[in-house]
Amino acid sequence: MTGEGKRPLRGLRAFLDPSFESDHTPVPSVEHTTRAASASEPDGTTLAIEEADTTAGIGPVAPLAIAPGPRLTSVVLPAPGQRWAYGARQHYVAQRRAERAAEQARTPLQRFEAALAMLPTTGRPIVNLDLVEATLAAMATNTVRALLADMAGFGKACRGLGVSALPAQPTSVIAFLKARAAGEGGAAKAKPATLSRIFWAIATFHRLFDLPDPTKDKLVALTLKALRRELGTAQRQARPLRYKGSVSDVFDGDARGMSLKALLDGCASDEKGLRDRALLSVAYDTGLRASELVAIDIAHIRPSSDPDTRLLHIPRHKGDQQGEGATAFLSMRSVLALKAWIRVMADLQDVSDITEGPLFRRLFIKPLKPEDAAVARAAARRQAAASQWGLPRLMPEARASHRMGIDPLTAVTLGSAALRPQAVTHIFKARVQSAWDAGLLPDLSKEELAQWVKGISAHSTRIGITNDLFAAGEDIAGIMDALRWKSPKMPLSYNRNLAAEHGAAGRLLSKLR
């Protein structure tokens, strides 16, 4: 890379070379405790940091050339039990939204350089800019986020100990893995999968800087293996949300216990209920994950050979990072729920039909005060007088985009952006609670309900349809194809409990008297 305008890398170059002339104003992100070093930019695609102060053992942390975002410095947060000052809450919410929007607008390279600036370094780390950009482009968004978060935590721990994180010593990596496994510093105890991810993040950063990889040390590898053996590698699984609950006959059996059918029946006919019913039904039919559900566009719904059903085009999913695409089936139940929800969205936007845009969106619901009878009579008299004299209406009717008529005392506004993936789990949990409140889960006690609410997640429908497919007698190849799995490991793990119940031993022991 030789051209200056090829990529916007001024921030990364400013990190590596404080004397680099940039159009941006450097914004210090940390307090510098080490002396600055004058770095030079060599030819080619690599940059280097000069030797740091050997007495501290940590290299310089240069200020990043990132435009400053809004800071929450002018808002005084109220103490517990106190009320907000006039207008302070609106100002605080606006600043938080601006910060969130600025954070979401940052590119992966900007996130990388921000994490890099927080790492204590020593020696002359050399970064290959082309390799950095190619590595970040080859990763999924969540993978980049996890990589930078793990390295930020490792850098913070190394800074607290006064040791270097780049390059890191094997003893530093071992100490950090043990601390995370033990839950030191008030953090939750890390699972074996998290420890393996941290292990990978440290190795990735050292590879990008062409530094000796401390994770290849035999003692580090054995430590990770010992921690995995001590903690166990079994991952906690979400509770399955089967269509009729825990039944052996998925076709003719009556629904019992926690079931998707009860949750669908518990959805009201208001705007939120119609959206949640469509979300639950589509999530079960397709087995999509939360991030894949909220990525559905209305244009992705396509006709099938049966006029009562539809096909869903999935441009990209977790097992398809290169965008080959896949297709899922939508039942008549889901089609009816989607038609009702799309009709509601069209009414809220005051249009005849919607053919594109996010399918599952946020709803802004505001309760209205009941109208005073005397005020209503006075308004009616004014309108009657205006009509008698041929004058235009003085008070135009409320638009349907703000009030649906399902509940005349509720103002509803449709958001333009899709739901966040985290919202799917909250919606599922809320629907479990509302179904129990409506008496649709009579088999569950209050204690059992609390356990279900805790165990339900956005993955519950994926596990539930997997169990129903196995119970219906489908083979593993068909299940993998329907739910887009590359390996039989996960569907078999989802079916572990059901296989014990309906397997060879379960069939024999259930018939013995």
N, C-alpha and C positions, 0 to 999 in steps of 0.2 A: 504494500500500500504506500503510494507516494503522494497522491493528491491530497491537499488540505481539505477540499470540500467533498471528499468521497463519503465520509460519514461524520456525524456530529459527535466527535470524540474529545472536544475541548475539556470536558470535565475530567475524563480519565487522564488526559495529558497534563492537566493542571495538578492532579494528584501526584503524578510521577515527576513533574517538573514545575515547582512553584514559580519559576521565572518565565514560564510559558505565557506569551501575550494572548489574552482572551478577550472577547467582546463582552463576556459576562463578568459581573462583580463577584469575586469570591465571597462565599458565605461560610464563616467558620462553623463547623458542626460540633467540635469538641474543644476542650481546653488543652492547649499544647503543653506538655510537660517535658518535652525533649527539644533539643536545639534543632533548628531547620538546617537542612543540607542543600547545597546548590547542586541540582541535578542537571545533567546534559542529555540531550536527545540524540542518540546515535542514529545512523542511517538504517534504512530498512524498515521492518515492521515491528521492531521491539524497542521498548523504552526501559530505562533502569533508574534505580534510586541509589544515590551515593551512600557511602558508608555512614552509619549512624554513630552516635555516641556510645562507645563500648562500655562506658561505666554503667549506663542504664540498661544496656542489653536490648533496647527496643528502638526501632527505627522511627523516623519522623512520620507524623501523620499530617499530611498537607490539607489545607482547606479545599473543599469541593466547589467547583464552579457550577452550582445549581441555583437557579433563580429561587429566592426565598418565597415560601408559601405563607399564607395567612397564619398568624400566631394568636393563640388565645391569651393575650396579655392584658387586654382592656376590659375583660369581663371578670367580675368578682363573683366566684361561685358561692352560693348561700351555704351556711352551716347547716348541719342536720336539724330539721325542725323549723328552719327559717324560710321565709318566702323570698321569691326572686324580686329584685328591684324592677321598677317599671321599664319594660322593654329589654331587660337584660337577657331573658330567656330566648326571645326571638333572635337577638344578636348572637347569642352563644350557638344556637342551632344553625344559623346562617354560616357562622365561621366553621363549625364542624363539617357542614356540607361542602364548603369551599375546600377545606383541607382534604376531605375524602375524594373530591373530584380531582384535585391536583395530584393526589397519590395515585389514583387510577390512571391518570394521563401520563405518568412516567413510563418510559420505555424500559425493557429489561436491562439494557446497558446502563441506564441511569441508576436503576436499582442495584446493579452489580457494583458500580463505582461507589455508591453510598455505603454498601456493606464493606467494600475494600478499604474505605477511609477509616473505618473503625477497628481495623485489624492491626495490632502491634507487630511491626516487622523488624527484621534485622538483616544485615548484609546487603546484597544487591539483587533483590527480586526482579526478574525480567518477565514481562508479559508479552505474549503474542496477540496483538489486537485482532488479527484475522481469526485466530483460534478461539478467542473469547466470543466474538460475534457469532461464529459458526456453532459453538457449543450452546449458547443461549437460544439461537434460532432452532436448534434441533430438539430442544426440550419443550414440554408442555408448560403452560403458564403456572399451574400448581407445582410442577417440579422445580421451576426456577424460584418460586416463592419459598419452597421448602429448603432448597439449597442455600439461599441467602439467609434465611432465618436461622438455620443450623450453624452457619459460619459466624453469624452475628453473636449467637450465644457462646460459641467457642472463643471468639475474640474477646468478649466481655470477661469470660473466666480467665483467659490468659492475661488480660490487662490487670485484673485484680491480683494475680499472682506475680506480676512483674516479669513475665516470660514472653517469648515471641510466639505468635500464632502462625507466622508465615516467614520462614519455615518453622514448623513445630517439631518439638522433640517427642519421641515415643512416650516418654514419661508424662508429658503434658496431655497427650491424647488419652492415655490410660487413666489419669486422674480425672479427666472430664467425663469419660464414659462411666466410671464408678460413681462419680457425683450425681450424674443424671439418673443412673439406675437406682441410687439410694434416695433420690428426691431431695437432695440438699438445697439449701437456699430458699425453701418454701415452695419449690416447684413440685408438681406431681411426679411420681416415679415413672420413668420412661419405660415403655414397653420394648421388648427385643426388636420389633420392627423399627422403632424410633432410633434405637442404638445403631442398627445397621444403616439407617439413612444418614445419621451423623458421620458414621465411618466413611460412607461414600462421599459425603460433602467435603470432608477434609481431604480425601484423596483427590477429588476433582479440582479443588483450588490449587493444590500443589502441582498437579499435572499442567494446569493452565500457566503456571509460572515456571515450569520446567525445574522444579525443586525436588530434592529427595523426598519420596513419599514415606511419611512415618507410619502409615497404616500397613506397609509391607513388612514392618518389623515383626518377627515371630512372636515376641512377647505381647504386642498389641493384638495380633490375631488370636492368640490363645486367651487373652483376657476377654475379648468379645465372645469367644466360644464358651468360656466359663460363665459369663453373665447370661448368655442365652440359655445355657443349661440350668442355671440357678433359677431364672425367672420363668422358664418355659416359653415355648414359641407359639402356644395356642392363642389366637386372637379372639377377643370378645365379639360375639356375633349378635346382630340386631334380632329382635323377636320377629318371627315370620308373620306376615299379614296375609293369611290364606283367604280365599273367597268365601268359603263357608266355615272357616275355622278348622279345628282339629277333628276332621271326619275322615273315615276310611273310604267312603263312597263320595267322590267329588261331584257326581252327576245327580244322584237321587237322594243323597243324604240331606237331612235337615241341618241348617246352620246352627252352630252352638259356640259358646265361648266368644273369644275375640275373633271377629270375622270382618272382611271387607264389606260384605253385604250390609251388615249393621251400620257401618260407618257411612255407606252411601245412602241408606235410608234415613240416617240422622242429619243429612245436609238439608237445610231449609231451602225454600224457594226464593230467597232473596238473592241479591247480586253475589255476595260472598259465598253463599251456599251453592249456587250454580257453578261458580268457579272451582270450588273445592271438590264438588262431585266430579267434574270433568277431570281435574288433576288426579284424583284418586283412581278413577277408572282407567285413564290413559297410563298411569304409572304401573298399574297391575298388568294391563294387556301387553305392554311393551317391555316391561322389566328394565326401564331406563333408570340410570342413576340421576341424582339431583341436578348435577350440572348439565346433563343431557336433556332433562325434562324442561328446564327453564330456557334452553336453547331452541326449543321447537318454534318454528314460524308457521303461521297459518298456511303459507304457500307450500309447506312440506306435506300437507294432507292431500292425498291423491286418490282418485277413484279406483275401485277394484272390480272384479268380474261380478260380484254380488252388489246390487245397488244399495243394499242396507248396510254394507260394511265399507271400510276404507283402508287404505294402505298409508303408512307413515314413512316418509323418506328421512333417513338419519344421515346427514352429511358426514358426521364425524362422531366417534365415540371413543371410550377409553382404550379399547383394543385396536383402534384404527386411527393412529396418529397421523397417517399420511393421507387421510381423506378419501379412501376408496368408496365409502358410503355403504349403507345397509338399508334394509326395508323391514318394517314391523307391521303386524296385523292389528287392526282396530275393530273390535266387535260392535254389534249393533247397539249394545249398552253404551259404549264410549261415543259412538257416532251421535246418538240422541243427546247425550250430555254435552258434547261439543257444540252441536247446533244450538242448543239453548244458551250456552255461554257466549258464543259468537254473536247471537242475536242481541244479548244484553250489551255486549261491547259496542255493537253498532248503535243501539239506542243511546248509550251513554255518550257516544261521539256525535250523535245526531246525523248519522249517515244511513243509507239504505242497506249497505253491506260492507263487510271488511274482508279483503282477500289477501292481505299481507300484513306483516308486523308480528311482534312477539305474541304467542298464543296465551300464555299465562302471565298476567300483569298484576301490578299492585293496585289495590282499591283504597281510596281515601274516603273514609266514612265519617261524617260529622252529624251528630244529633241536633235537631232544630227545636227551638222553643215552640210550644203550641200557640196558635194564633188567638189573640184576644177576641172574644165574640163582638164586643162593642166596636173595636177597630174594624173587624170584618164587615159589620153592618154599615158603618160609615163609608168604607171603601166601595161597597155595593151601591150605595146611594149616589156616590160621585160617578161611578161608572154608568149608572142608569141615566143620570142627568147628561153626561157626555154623549151617550148614545142618542138621547132624545134631541139634542141640539146638533147632531151630526159631527161631533168632535172625535178625534182619534182616542183610542184607549189610553187612559192615564197610567195604568199599571199593567204592563205586559205580563203574560203568564210566564211562570218559571220554565226555563228550558229543560228538556228531558235529560240533557247531559249532566245536570246537577241534582235532579230528583226523578227517580224511576217511577214512582207511584206504587211500588211494592210496599213501601213504608213511607207515608206522606210526611213523617216527622224525621226523616233521615235524608241528608244531602250526600250524594255519592258522586265521586269524581274518579275517572279511570286514568291510571298512570300510563305514560308512553313507553316506559322501559319494562323489561321482563323482571319477574321475581328474582331475588337472589337465591342461590342454591341453599343457603342456610335457612331460608324461609320455608322450604318444603318440609323439613323435619318439624318445625313449629306448627305448621298446618296439620300434619298428621297427628301430632300429639293433641292439638286442640279438638280435632274431630273425634278422637277416642274419648276424650272427656265429655264432649257434647252428646255422643251416642249413649254413654252411661247415664248422663243426666236425664236423657229422654226415655230411659227404661228399656233400651234396645239391647242391653248386655246383662240380662237377668242372671246369667250363670256366674258372673264375676262378683266377688266380694270387694269391699272398699280397699282391702290390703292387696288383693290381686290386681285391682285396677291400677294402684300406685306402681306396682312392679311392671305392668304393661306400659304405662305412660313413660316410665324411665327407660324401658327397653326398645320402644318404638323409634324408628328413624326413617329417613328417606329411602334406606335400603330394604325396609321391611317388605315392600311390595315385590321387589326383585326376589327376595328369599321365598316369599309366599307363593309366587307363581312357579318357582322352581320346585317347591314341595308338591304343589298340585299337579305339575307335569309328571313327576315321578309316581305320585299316587294314581294318576290316570293310566299308568303303564307305558309311558313314552320311554324310549331308550336314550342313552346318554348322548348319542350322536345327534339325534333330533333336538334335544334340549340345548346342546351347545350351539347348534345352528340357529335356533329360534331366539336365543338370548345373547348371541354374538360372543361366545367364549372361544378362546384359542386353545385352552387346556382344560381337561376334565377335573382338575384339582379343586377349583372353587365350587362347581355345582355338586360334586360329591361331598364336599365338606358341609354345604348347606343341607344336604340330604342325610347327614349323619344320624340325627335323632329319628327321622322318619324311617330310615333303613333298619334301625334297631327295633322299631315297633312293628314294621310290616315285613321284615326279612324272614329268613328261614327259621331262626329261633323264635321270633315273635309269632309266626303262624303256628308253630308246633305247640308252644307253651300256652297260647290262648285257647287251644282246643282241649287241653288236658283237664280232666275233672278229678 
